[in-house]
Amino acid sequence: MVCVRPSRIHGLGLFASATIKRGTVIGVLEGEYVDDDGPHVLWVDDERGFHVRNDLRYINHDTTPNAAYFDDLTVVALRDIAPGEEITHDYEGEAEIDDEVFEAVESVEAATAEATKPAEAGVEAADEVRELAVVAGS
């Protein structure tokens, strides 16, 4: 869906390798929260940054962005992005995000939560089996 290559905006950039439809989750930031500034640090509030370690770190700034970061660390397309187009974000956070994009993000969050339920249920079931085995062995 995306690739890294030289950018006309700055250094390297993240580009669409295929059409990305509005509302599509492009990816999830990977890395860790930090207190110090540095390359590829995205400030999430006045005191905390997030050091991005995956290819999403190459998203450059533009005042008319085609993508946005969300609080759950997802990056979502604000409009259709054509193949070869650089993926950008407004670092000032002024981009307008329409209801359809918010609904797409909520759908992904709900699907992710639903997908983790079987795993959590499996852990709970395994714990119950272990407890029964301890009781049976007593």
Backbone torsions as a table, in degrees:
resi	resn	phi	psi	omega
1	MET	NA	-34.6	-178.1
2	VAL	-135.8	159.5	175.3
3	CYS	-148.5	158.6	179.4
4	VAL	-102.6	134.1	176.8
5	ARG	-158.8	171.5	-179.1
6	PRO	-57.5	141.0	-176.6
7	SER	-114.1	145.3	172.4
8	ARG	-77.3	-17.9	-179.6
9	ILE	-79.1	-51.9	-177.6
10	HIS	-170.1	122.2	172.8
11	GLY	50.1	-116.6	176.1
12	LEU	-101.2	153.3	178.1
13	GLY	-135.4	166.9	176.1
14	LEU	-101.8	129.6	-175.0
15	PHE	-124.8	149.3	175.5
16	ALA	-74.1	129.3	176.1
17	SER	-96.6	-8.5	175.6
18	ALA	-150.7	167.4	177.6
19	THR	-60.6	132.3	176.2
20	ILE	-114.8	117.5	-177.8
21	LYS	-76.7	148.5	176.1
22	ARG	-52.9	134.9	179.6
23	GLY	90.2	-6.9	178.6
24	THR	-72.9	135.0	173.0
25	VAL	-78.1	114.1	-177.6
26	ILE	-74.9	-34.2	179.3
27	GLY	175.4	-179.6	178.8
28	VAL	-122.4	130.5	178.7
29	LEU	-61.7	136.8	174.5
30	GLU	-119.5	140.8	-179.4
31	GLY	154.3	-146.9	-179.6
32	GLU	-148.1	156.7	176.3
33	TYR	-74.3	141.1	-178.1
34	VAL	-137.2	163.4	177.5
35	ASP	-103.1	-15.7	-175.7
36	ASP	-109.2	149.6	177.7
37	ASP	-78.1	162.1	177.9
38	GLY	171.6	-178.3	178.3
39	PRO	-61.1	137.0	175.7
40	HIS	65.6	26.7	174.6
41	VAL	-99.2	122.5	178.2
42	LEU	-101.6	119.5	-178.3
43	TRP	-80.9	121.2	-177.3
44	VAL	-93.4	-21.6	172.2
45	ASP	-159.1	-172.8	-175.1
46	ASP	-66.8	-20.5	-174.2
47	GLU	-116.0	-11.3	-171.9
48	ARG	-133.6	134.0	174.4
49	GLY	-114.2	170.8	176.3
50	PHE	-128.5	116.0	179.1
51	HIS	-81.9	106.7	-175.8
52	VAL	-79.1	127.7	-175.9
53	ARG	-109.6	-8.9	179.4
54	ASN	-103.0	-176.2	-175.3
55	ASP	-61.9	-17.1	178.5
56	LEU	-64.5	-12.7	178.0
57	ARG	-66.2	-15.9	-178.8
58	TYR	-90.0	8.5	175.4
59	ILE	-73.1	119.9	-178.2
60	ASN	-94.0	165.6	-178.3
61	HIS	-80.0	143.4	171.3
62	ASP	-154.8	141.3	-179.5
63	THR	-75.3	-13.0	172.6
64	THR	-122.4	74.1	-173.1
65	PRO	-72.8	161.5	174.4
66	ASN	-113.4	3.5	179.4
67	ALA	-147.1	162.1	178.4
68	ALA	-143.7	148.9	173.2
69	TYR	-87.6	140.8	175.2
70	PHE	-112.7	163.1	-177.2
71	ASP	-57.9	-27.5	179.4
72	ASP	-83.9	12.1	177.7
73	LEU	72.7	15.8	173.0
74	THR	-86.1	154.1	173.2
75	VAL	-115.5	124.8	-172.7
76	VAL	-124.2	139.8	177.1
77	ALA	-70.5	126.7	178.7
78	LEU	-83.0	-20.7	178.5
79	ARG	-153.0	172.2	175.0
80	ASP	-60.9	136.8	179.6
81	ILE	-118.5	124.7	-176.3
82	ALA	-78.8	152.8	174.8
83	PRO	-55.7	135.4	-179.7
84	GLY	88.6	-11.3	-179.4
85	GLU	-81.1	138.6	178.4
86	GLU	-73.9	138.4	178.0
87	ILE	-87.7	126.5	-175.8
88	THR	-130.4	159.7	179.2
89	HIS	-137.0	147.0	175.2
90	ASP	-88.7	105.6	-177.6
91	TYR	-61.6	-21.0	178.4
92	GLU	-79.4	-12.2	177.0
93	GLY	74.1	27.9	-177.6
94	GLU	-95.3	0.4	-176.5
95	ALA	-64.2	139.7	175.5
96	GLU	-84.3	131.5	-178.5
97	ILE	-117.7	119.1	-176.2
98	ASP	-81.4	167.4	-176.5
99	ASP	-59.8	-35.8	-178.3
100	GLU	-63.0	-39.3	178.5
101	VAL	-67.2	-43.9	177.5
102	PHE	-59.7	-41.4	179.2
103	GLU	-63.4	-38.2	178.5
104	ALA	-63.7	-42.6	179.3
105	VAL	-64.9	-43.0	178.4
106	GLU	-62.0	-37.7	178.2
107	SER	-63.9	-41.8	179.1
108	VAL	-66.1	-43.3	178.8
109	GLU	-61.0	-42.1	179.6
110	ALA	-66.0	-41.8	179.1
111	ALA	-64.9	-39.5	178.5
112	THR	-64.6	-44.1	178.8
113	ALA	-62.8	-41.4	-179.6
114	GLU	-67.0	-37.8	-178.4
115	ALA	-67.7	-27.6	-179.1
116	THR	-84.0	-15.7	-179.1
117	LYS	-60.0	-47.5	179.4
118	PRO	-59.5	-39.1	179.1
119	ALA	-64.4	-43.7	178.5
120	GLU	-64.7	-40.9	179.0
121	ALA	-64.0	-37.8	178.0
122	GLY	-63.5	-40.2	177.7
123	VAL	-64.9	-44.5	179.0
124	GLU	-62.4	-41.8	179.7
125	ALA	-65.4	-40.5	178.7
126	ALA	-63.6	-39.8	177.2
127	ASP	-62.0	-42.0	179.4
128	GLU	-64.4	-39.9	178.9
129	VAL	-64.0	-42.9	178.4
130	ARG	-61.3	-42.5	179.5
131	GLU	-63.1	-42.4	178.4
132	LEU	-64.5	-37.6	179.5
133	ALA	-66.0	-38.1	177.7
134	VAL	-65.0	-44.9	-179.4
135	VAL	-63.4	-44.2	-178.3
136	ALA	-64.7	-34.6	-178.1
137	GLY	-79.6	-9.7	-177.3
138	SER	-73.8	NA	NA
